[in-house]
Amino acid sequence: ITDVWTSQNGGSASVTMFVSLQPVEATDDAFWDQFWADTATSVQDVFALVPAAEIRAVREESPSNLATLCYKAVEKLVQGAESGCHTEKERQIVLNCCRLLTRILPYIFEDPDWRGFFWSTVPGAGRGGGDEDDENARPLAESLLLAVADLLFCPDFTVQSHRRSTVDTAEDIHSIDSCEYIWEAGVGFAHSPQPNYIHDLNRTELLKLLLTCFSEAMYLPPSSDSSNTNPWVQFFCSTENRHALPLFTSLLNVVCAYDPVGYGIPYNHLLFSDYREPLVEEAAQVLIVTLDYDSSTSSSPTVDGTTTGTAMDDVDPPGPDNLFVNYLSRIHREEDFQFILKGVARLLSNPLVQTYLPNSAKKIQFHQELLVLFWKLCDFNKKFLFFVLKSSDVLDILVPILYFLNDARADQSRVGLMHIGVFILLLLSGERNFGVRLNKPYSVRVPMDIPVFTGTHADLLIIVFHKIITSGHQRLQPLFDCLLTIVVNVSPYLKSLSMVAANKLLHLLEAFSTTWFLFSAVQNHHLVFFLLEVFNNIIQYQFDGNSNLVYAVIRKRNVFHQLANLPTDSQSIQKGLQRKKKTPEPISRTNSQDGVSMEGSRPAAPAEPGTLKTSLVATPGIDKLTEKSQVSEDGTMRSLEPESSQPPPEGNPPSAVSDGEPWSGEATHPQQDRRRLSSASSSGQWTPTPDWVMSWKSKLPLQTIMRLLQVLVPQVEKICIDKGLTDESEILKFLQHGTLVGLLPVPHPILIRKYQANSGTAMWFRTYMWGVIYLRNVDPPIWYDTDVKLFEIQRV
């Protein structure tokens, strides 16, 4: 029979196998060998030549042929790993088997009856004769994974050979110490090997197969049971894989050392193909999948600082069995942290790099994978988190995240990106240092569709958050609590807000404290509590530098008076609810004084019709996402007991409804776009009652602000009358030199809501991560049109 890949006449083996569906003996080598015969093909060819319908037909009609094909392909990979792939022919066979398995595996996973196939041992198939050794008893999946791991450190195939000699004395693949063959300098490895694009291409194909093996997770529906670990990942990241440490290090270093701009020659990327980029993307995706580990169910990896001078110890550590998570949690050298942080910041900033020549710099596309990786680093390695916050380098992560949030805010296909950006900022905001770092002046001028302002990184954060809340996609509503929690967490440390940011905060309070907004959903008043807590923190702890905010509060004092006098009788509640029927979009952008946007910026655009997106599971409510800590005099934090026993302290929203119903569903009327879905849908017909309004109105933390207004308003009015002033600069000058020492209530303790790991977010990350990987792998489209269960694929 003519060669399987080159034959154009329909008589090829693939067609024979897929059409005749007659069982073929496993021993018929002449037949099976055609599938990996040594012609050069590409993975794209394999996808074109082996159509989905035919794979499914074989699976249903001739299962023994499919089983034999898989078994034989794995056997070839094992043989390649055993021999070390010294000849071109062997390498070609290995690559073709790789491509074929990458093509077929998703169709094995989509059928529940086949899912256990790779975890069974194949009795007697193709073992000609009695060489029954222990290796043969391994499940097929394990043989496949170990062969791929060996092949990833195969001299002259995927790594540079260290011998300068002929084929005869080539290294024995079983005696080499793969730690000497790590792919790139960085964590725990100082030597940077010569770039070799053939090796990069071969590694990329093997990693693609590995990712496909791990993708069984896509074919299981989302479940809150975090115990169902991915068996492929579990085995690959266990001590059974002797290459676990060098491979983890290779993947991490390849990603963090990558510099897409290269030597900075404009248009360089258009002239030379970059073989490194596909490898870096594949490495990032494999890395985040191997790190998919629910830290809330296990004791977190301990970091006790007793490790020796190596990057990661080889003693059996406490902590998870997943060695990748284990190694990640035990990186501790400053220079390693610096290398990782600089690499991630450089790559995240790449899409922001503005050049005067359009398209002259290479733009990377894998920022979502990088954000997941950064999240995992901070979540699993607290020393890394503290390192990130120790210097203003954290701002090199913050600015790109704010850029992505602002850019994606109107695009429903990028809701997942919005969530992960906000989650990272929530995690960082739980640490005092983050708030302190935000005081650094913001001078980088990344073109963003926001008002021009002069100020600090805190101003940038507040202005972007205001933009998301007032002009973001309606699906971002569940994030409002998170966004305002971040602002509350940093507020005690903000030394001086700009006038633009101060006005944005007051505009949000104005929008959230209208009666119809407060009465239209059971949890809407929490947003007002958060904002009042921000004002209280700044007035009590940072009054001196914040004359802009104090001035804005005085100007908008009627908002606070209206809140204090919020009506609670049934008639007024009904009237407030009537009002929303007449009012257009609640959070309008009028009176938010949006000045001119920054030069060179483009407005945030909605998704193009037809864009594919993947569905996400709901995220837990803010009360599940965070736990409260109180900051003591000396700056240390202590965790507060859940507040079932005592009433919430001032400035703290009463706990949300126990289940914090996640917001879901589409608003039916454009007017209701920005209203948080009224709670009617979740708990029968909910209606606001006078008792309900009283229950939280009485806890509104207005004392500090009322006292401030009581003291300062008469003084400001007097100045205006005495000097006939209409000029705000004079009033600001007066406020700058004013003091409220001894006039305000005793400062309340600072409350920080720290992110806490929980199985709800672990599941969210799993669906988000696999959704990103599904959509980003289009060439070849590995999972396209297979029966994925973890999420739905939707068109905008």
Secondary structure, DSSP 8 states (H G I E B T S, - for coil): ---TTT--SS-SHHHHHHHH-----TT-HHHHHGGG-SS---HHHHHHHS-HHHHHHHHHH-HHHHHHHHHHHHHHHHHHHHHT--SHHHHHHHHHHHHHHHHHHHHHHTSTTTTTGGGS--SSTT-TTT---GGGGS-HHHHHHHHHHHHTT-BTTTB--S--S-GGG---TTT--GGGG-SSSBTTB-------HHHHHHHHHHHHHHHHHHGGGGGS---S-TT---HHHHHHTSTT-TTHHHHHHHHHHHHHH--TTTT--TTHHHHS--SHHHHHHHHHHHHHHHT---TTTS------S---SSSS--S--SS-S-HHHHHHHH---HHHHHHHHHHHHHHHHGGG---SSTT-S---S-HHHHHHHHHHHHHH-HHHHHHHHHSGGGHHHHHHHHHHHHHHTT-GGGHHHHHHHHHHHHHHHTSHHHHHHTTSB-------SSB---SBHHHHHHHHHHHHHHHS-GGGGGGHHHHHHHHHHHGGG-----HHHHHHHHHHHHHHTSHHHHHHSTTTHHHHHHHHHHHHHHHHHSTTT-HHHHHHHHHTHHHHHHHHT---SHHHHHHHHHHHHHS--SS-STTS----B-TT--------TT-EEE-------HHHHEEEEEE-TTS-EEE---TTSS---TT------TT-----S--SSGGGTTS---GGGTSSS----HHHHHHHHTT---HHHHHHHHHHHHHHHHHHHHHT---HHHHHHHHHH---TTTS-----EEEEEE---HHHHHHHHHHHHHHHHHH--SS-TTTTS---SS-EEE-
